[in-house]
Every structure is written in C-alpha cells, then in structure tokens.
C-alpha cells in the first residue's frame, strides 16, 4: 500500500498522517518520534518509520564494522612484524623491501 495515493475521505476515522512540505520534492509523510501523549515512539526513532530504513541502517553499520575490523587486523599484523628481529626479516622477505 506504500506509494499509493489514498484520498482523505477514504482514511480510517481517527488515523492521523503528518505531512511536511519540502522545498524540492513537494509534500512527504513524516513519522514523528514523539507520540501525542509525549512518550517516545522508539520504532520511528530508530527505524524512521520504515523497515527499508532499518535495513539500510543495518547494512551501513555492518560495512562500518567490517572496515574497522579489517583496519584493526592490519594494524595488529603490522605490530606483529616488529615484535622480534626474526619476525621483521620474515615480513620484509614476504612483503618485499
């Protein structure tokens, strides 16, 4: 049903939709992070009101964690090369130089 146009008279009674006017894209639906009673809407806070946003955030976090893991393993390998003179010679022969 997402992306389809629903006329205002076809909305269920009591359902509210929050809209925001964008300067470039016209009107868009806003998912507020606070409920009307002032409590936090945690789903909208973390996900942005859409499951696709959650998937994009999860993929982004996994990529960042993967980059950090790879960086830390490379630094650890670099430090292991300088742990002893014999290991330094092995690394020099292995990587050239």
N, CA, C and O atoms as a DFTB+ gen file, in Angstrom:
388 C
 N C O
     1  1       0.821      -1.179       0.000
     2  2       0.000       0.000       0.000
     3  2       0.871       1.251       0.000
     4  3       0.395       2.351      -0.282
     5  1       2.135       1.075       0.315
     6  2       3.035       2.219       0.338
     7  2       3.234       2.743      -1.075
     8  3       3.458       1.971      -2.007
     9  1       3.151       4.034      -1.225
    10  2       3.348       4.658      -2.515
    11  2       2.053       4.892      -3.269
    12  3       2.049       5.590      -4.283
    13  1       0.939       4.315      -2.789
    14  2      -0.332       4.555      -3.450
    15  2      -0.991       5.784      -2.850
    16  3      -0.751       6.128      -1.693
    17  1      -1.805       6.429      -3.629
    18  2      -2.479       7.649      -3.188
    19  2      -3.837       7.276      -2.609
    20  3      -4.633       6.597      -3.257
    21  1      -4.093       7.722      -1.389
    22  2      -5.374       7.494      -0.723
    23  2      -6.023       8.848      -0.515
    24  3      -5.396       9.772       0.003
    25  1      -7.268       8.963      -0.917
    26  2      -7.981      10.217      -0.716
    27  2      -8.301      10.385       0.760
    28  3      -8.438       9.401       1.488
    29  1      -8.418      11.626       1.198
    30  2      -8.640      11.920       2.609
    31  2      -9.942      11.322       3.114
    32  3     -10.018      10.915       4.273
    33  1     -10.961      11.259       2.279
    34  2     -12.241      10.720       2.741
    35  2     -12.205       9.205       2.893
    36  3     -13.106       8.631       3.505
    37  1     -11.177       8.541       2.347
    38  2     -11.052       7.087       2.474
    39  2     -10.182       6.662       3.651
    40  3     -10.016       5.466       3.893
    41  1      -9.622       7.627       4.388
    42  2      -8.806       7.287       5.553
    43  2      -9.695       6.789       6.678
    44  3     -10.823       7.257       6.835
    45  1      -9.191       5.834       7.468
    46  2      -9.969       5.386       8.625
    47  2     -10.160       6.534       9.616
    48  3      -9.306       7.413       9.737
    49  1     -11.279       6.514      10.314
    50  2     -11.577       7.563      11.292
    51  2     -10.586       7.468      12.445
    52  3     -10.339       6.379      12.964
    53  1     -10.029       8.578      12.841
    54  2      -9.088       8.626      13.955
    55  2      -7.636       8.441      13.544
    56  3      -6.753       8.631      14.380
    57  1      -7.348       8.082      12.309
    58  2      -5.973       7.911      11.874
    59  2      -5.412       9.259      11.445
    60  3      -6.052      10.005      10.704
    61  1      -4.222       9.555      11.915
    62  2      -3.585      10.829      11.584
    63  2      -2.368      10.583      10.719
    64  3      -1.630       9.617      10.915
    65  1      -2.171      11.457       9.772
    66  2      -0.994      11.421       8.914
    67  2      -0.333      12.780       9.021
    68  3      -0.982      13.812       8.852
    69  1       0.958      12.777       9.301
    70  2       1.713      14.014       9.440
    71  2       2.448      14.279       8.136
    72  3       3.162      13.415       7.627
    73  1       2.270      15.464       7.608
    74  2       2.884      15.855       6.346
    75  2       3.846      17.019       6.558
    76  3       3.678      17.833       7.466
    77  1       4.843      17.073       5.707
    78  2       5.809      18.169       5.748
    79  2       6.069      18.602       4.312
    80  3       6.233      17.766       3.423
    81  1       6.105      19.890       4.094
    82  2       6.368      20.401       2.750
    83  2       7.873      20.565       2.563
    84  3       8.542      21.249       3.338
    85  1       8.374      19.938       1.542
    86  2       9.783      20.020       1.196
    87  2       9.943      21.042       0.082
    88  3       9.048      21.212      -0.746
    89  1      11.076      21.718       0.063
    90  2      11.270      22.753      -0.950
    91  2      11.505      22.159      -2.339
    92  3      11.245      22.831      -3.338
    93  1      11.991      20.918      -2.430
    94  2      12.291      20.331      -3.730
    95  2      11.311      19.239      -4.142
    96  3      10.999      19.107      -5.325
    97  1      10.816      18.447      -3.175
    98  2      10.064      17.256      -3.517
    99  2       8.578      17.357      -3.195
   100  3       7.874      16.353      -3.299
   101  1       8.086      18.494      -2.819
   102  2       6.669      18.645      -2.508
   103  2       6.359      18.135      -1.105
   104  3       7.180      18.263      -0.197
   105  1       5.180      17.560      -0.930
   106  2       4.758      17.067       0.372
   107  2       5.239      15.649       0.587
   108  3       5.271      14.844      -0.344
   109  1       5.619      15.343       1.834
   110  2       6.016      13.977       2.165
   111  2       5.493      13.625       3.552
   112  3       5.234      14.501       4.377
   113  1       5.343      12.326       3.792
   114  2       4.839      11.837       5.069
   115  2       5.976      11.859       6.082
   116  3       7.093      11.436       5.784
   117  1       5.683      12.355       7.283
   118  2       6.658      12.428       8.360
   119  2       6.253      11.431       9.433
   120  3       5.079      11.337       9.793
   121  1       7.220      10.692       9.940
   122  2       6.981       9.754      11.030
   123  2       7.564      10.369      12.303
   124  3       8.775      10.297      12.515
   125  1       6.729      10.972      13.156
   126  2       7.249      11.677      14.329
   127  2       7.832      10.713      15.360
   128  3       7.372       9.579      15.490
   129  1       8.852      11.176      16.092
   130  2       9.481      10.323      17.101
   131  2       8.803      10.434      18.453
   132  3       9.116       9.673      19.368
   133  1       7.880      11.373      18.590
   134  2       7.118      11.510      19.834
   135  2       5.649      11.261      19.544
   136  3       5.106      11.758      18.557
   137  1       5.008      10.481      20.418
   138  2       3.570      10.261      20.316
   139  2       2.835      11.488      20.834
   140  3       3.443      12.401      21.394
   141  1       1.519      11.499      20.640
   142  2       0.730      12.648      21.073
   143  2       0.747      12.830      22.592
   144  3       0.594      13.947      23.086
   145  1       0.935      11.728      23.338
   146  2       0.965      11.841      24.793
   147  2       2.345      12.218      25.322
   148  3       2.536      12.312      26.534
   149  1       3.295      12.431      24.441
   150  2       4.636      12.860      24.836
   151  2       5.629      11.716      24.981
   152  3       6.820      11.965      25.171
   153  1       5.171      10.462      24.896
   154  2       6.083       9.328      25.006
   155  2       6.846       9.138      23.695
   156  3       6.419       9.586      22.631
   157  1       7.969       8.470      23.807
   158  2       8.813       8.242      22.630
   159  2       8.243       7.119      21.779
   160  3       7.795       6.102      22.307
   161  1       8.259       7.297      20.491
   162  2       7.922       6.241      19.550
   163  2       9.250       5.651      19.097
   164  3       9.871       6.154      18.161
   165  1       9.684       4.587      19.759
   166  2      11.027       4.046      19.536
   167  2      11.195       3.476      18.131
   168  3      12.288       3.538      17.569
   169  1      10.138       2.926      17.562
   170  2      10.235       2.404      16.197
   171  2      10.584       3.520      15.219
   172  3      11.476       3.359      14.387
   173  1       9.895       4.635      15.314
   174  2      10.196       5.754      14.418
   175  2      11.551       6.375      14.737
   176  3      12.232       6.869      13.839
   177  1      11.948       6.355      16.005
   178  2      13.230       6.946      16.395
   179  2      14.397       6.167      15.783
   180  3      15.321       6.764      15.229
   181  1      14.353       4.834      15.883
   182  2      15.467       4.026      15.386
   183  2      15.356       3.687      13.906
   184  3      16.370       3.600      13.214
   185  1      14.147       3.496      13.419
   186  2      13.960       2.996      12.073
   187  2      13.543       4.096      11.109
   188  3      13.768       3.964       9.906
   189  1      12.956       5.151      11.586
   190  2      12.461       6.193      10.714
   191  2      11.080       5.886      10.180
   192  3      10.649       6.489       9.197
   193  1      10.377       4.956      10.814
   194  2       9.023       4.633      10.421
   195  2       8.911       3.689       9.249
   196  3       7.806       3.442       8.766
   197  1      10.026       3.151       8.773
   198  2      10.001       2.322       7.584
   199  2      11.006       1.193       7.754
   200  3      12.121       1.418       8.226
   201  1      10.617      -0.023       7.370
   202  2      11.538      -1.161       7.505
   203  2      12.721      -1.050       6.551
   204  3      13.802      -1.552       6.860
   205  1      12.546      -0.410       5.411
   206  2      13.670      -0.243       4.485
   207  2      14.748       0.639       5.094
   208  3      15.936       0.422       4.852
   209  1      14.346       1.638       5.885
   210  2      15.335       2.474       6.570
   211  2      16.141       1.641       7.556
   212  3      17.352       1.825       7.681
   213  1      15.472       0.718       8.265
   214  2      16.176      -0.167       9.197
   215  2      17.186      -1.032       8.454
   216  3      18.309      -1.216       8.922
   217  1      16.798      -1.561       7.306
   218  2      17.711      -2.397       6.533
   219  2      18.911      -1.581       6.057
   220  3      20.042      -2.064       6.117
   221  1      18.687      -0.362       5.588
   222  2      19.799       0.490       5.140
   223  2      20.732       0.849       6.290
   224  3      21.952       0.867       6.120
   225  1      20.166       1.132       7.453
   226  2      20.999       1.446       8.620
   227  2      21.807       0.221       9.031
   228  3      22.988       0.344       9.355
   229  1      21.187      -0.960       9.022
   230  2      21.900      -2.189       9.396
   231  2      23.040      -2.480       8.421
   232  3      24.132      -2.859       8.846
   233  1      22.801      -2.309       7.128
   234  2      23.862      -2.541       6.137
   235  2      24.992      -1.544       6.328
   236  3      26.162      -1.919       6.250
   237  1      24.666      -0.280       6.577
   238  2      25.686       0.740       6.790
   239  2      26.516       0.426       8.025
   240  3      27.741       0.551       8.001
   241  1      25.853       0.016       9.109
   242  2      26.583      -0.315      10.342
   243  2      27.480      -1.532      10.116
   244  3      28.615      -1.554      10.592
   245  1      26.989      -2.540       9.400
   246  2      27.810      -3.719       9.126
   247  2      29.029      -3.369       8.270
   248  3      30.115      -3.901       8.501
   249  1      28.866      -2.494       7.298
   250  2      30.008      -2.077       6.477
   251  2      31.032      -1.332       7.324
   252  3      32.233      -1.570       7.199
   253  1      30.562      -0.431       8.188
   254  2      31.485       0.321       9.043
   255  2      32.214      -0.621       9.993
   256  3      33.423      -0.493      10.183
   257  1      31.493      -1.566      10.591
   258  2      32.139      -2.533      11.493
   259  2      33.140      -3.400      10.743
   260  3      34.198      -3.727      11.281
   261  1      32.822      -3.774       9.509
   262  2      33.759      -4.561       8.708
   263  2      35.026      -3.785       8.387
   264  3      36.124      -4.341       8.438
   265  1      34.887      -2.516       8.059
   266  2      36.056      -1.682       7.775
   267  2      36.914      -1.522       9.029
   268  3      38.140      -1.604       8.960
   269  1      36.269      -1.293      10.172
   270  2      37.028      -1.157      11.422
   271  2      37.739      -2.447      11.795
   272  3      38.874      -2.405      12.269
   273  1      37.094      -3.599      11.590
   274  2      37.733      -4.877      11.882
   275  2      38.943      -5.105      10.979
   276  3      39.999      -5.534      11.443
   277  1      38.785      -4.817       9.698
   278  2      39.891      -5.002       8.758
   279  2      41.055      -4.070       9.092
   280  3      42.214      -4.480       9.033
   281  1      40.755      -2.834       9.438
   282  2      41.795      -1.876       9.798
   283  2      42.542      -2.336      11.042
   284  3      43.772      -2.299      11.077
   285  1      41.809      -2.769      12.061
   286  2      42.469      -3.194      13.301
   287  2      43.290      -4.462      13.092
   288  3      44.345      -4.618      13.707
   289  1      42.827      -5.370      12.235
   290  2      43.617      -6.576      11.979
   291  2      44.888      -6.235      11.200
   292  3      45.929      -6.854      11.420
   293  1      44.817      -5.259      10.293
   294  2      46.025      -4.838       9.565
   295  2      47.027      -4.179      10.499
   296  3      48.228      -4.423      10.392
   297  1      46.546      -3.349      11.410
   298  2      47.451      -2.716      12.382
   299  2      48.082      -3.760      13.284
   300  3      49.272      -3.678      13.589
   301  1      47.291      -4.751      13.717
   302  2      47.838      -5.808      14.574
   303  2      48.893      -6.611      13.826
   304  3      49.917      -6.972      14.407
   305  1      48.660      -6.898      12.542
   306  2      49.658      -7.610      11.745
   307  2      50.925      -6.777      11.594
   308  3      52.031      -7.315      11.648
   309  1      50.774      -5.480      11.408
   310  2      51.919      -4.582      11.313
   311  2      52.726      -4.589      12.617
   312  3      53.956      -4.629      12.587
   313  1      52.038      -4.549      13.751
   314  2      52.728      -4.574      15.036
   315  2      53.399      -5.918      15.289
   316  3      54.458      -5.974      15.914
   317  1      52.793      -6.999      14.809
   318  2      53.403      -8.322      14.967
   319  2      54.702      -8.428      14.177
   320  3      55.606      -9.162      14.576
   321  1      54.810      -7.706      13.059
   322  2      56.041      -7.734      12.269
   323  2      57.213      -7.139      13.046
   324  3      58.359      -7.531      12.824
   325  1      56.944      -6.197      13.955
   326  2      58.007      -5.561      14.725
   327  2      58.190      -6.177      16.104
   328  3      58.894      -5.612      16.941
   329  1      57.570      -7.321      16.354
   330  2      57.679      -7.922      17.680
   331  2      59.063      -8.511      17.939
   332  3      59.514      -8.540      19.083
   333  1      59.737      -8.977      16.899
   334  2      61.092      -9.527      17.074
   335  2      61.875      -9.305      15.787
   336  3      61.280      -9.131      14.723
   337  1      63.205      -9.310      15.870
   338  2      64.010      -9.110      14.650
   339  2      63.796     -10.225      13.617
   340  3      63.816      -9.967      12.414
   341  1      63.593     -11.455      14.086
   342  2      63.359     -12.551      13.139
   343  2      62.031     -12.350      12.396
   344  3      61.938     -12.582      11.191
   345  1      61.027     -11.923      13.130
   346  2      59.726     -11.681      12.509
   347  2      59.805     -10.517      11.519
   348  3      59.130     -10.527      10.489
   349  1      60.631      -9.513      11.834
   350  2      60.801      -8.385      10.917
   351  2      61.430      -8.835       9.607
   352  3      61.039      -8.373       8.535
   353  1      62.402      -9.736       9.691
   354  2      63.039     -10.260       8.478
   355  2      62.042     -11.074       7.656
   356  3      62.038     -10.998       6.428
   357  1      61.211     -11.842       8.325
   358  2      60.198     -12.633       7.612
   359  2      59.227     -11.701       6.883
   360  3      58.875     -11.941       5.729
   361  1      58.802     -10.642       7.562
   362  2      57.868      -9.691       6.945
   363  2      58.524      -8.956       5.782
   364  3      57.880      -8.716       4.760
   365  1      59.801      -8.595       5.928
   366  2      60.494      -7.908       4.848
   367  2      60.603      -8.802       3.639
   368  3      60.402      -8.339       2.517
   369  1      60.917     -10.081       3.833
   370  2      61.023     -11.007       2.714
   371  2      59.649     -11.291       2.106
   372  3      59.521     -11.447       0.892
   373  1      58.637     -11.355       2.950
   374  2      57.297     -11.680       2.481
   375  2      56.695     -10.543       1.661
   376  3      56.100     -10.777       0.609
   377  1      56.851      -9.305       2.148
   378  2      56.218      -8.156       1.505
   379  2      57.177      -7.369       0.614
   380  3      56.763      -6.404      -0.027
   381  1      58.416      -7.752       0.564
   382  2      59.374      -7.074      -0.302
   383  2      59.839      -5.755       0.285
   384  3      59.029      -4.903       0.651
   385  1      61.122      -5.598       0.369
   386  2      61.632      -4.330       0.873
   387  2      62.388      -4.575       2.087
   388  3      62.914      -3.638       2.687
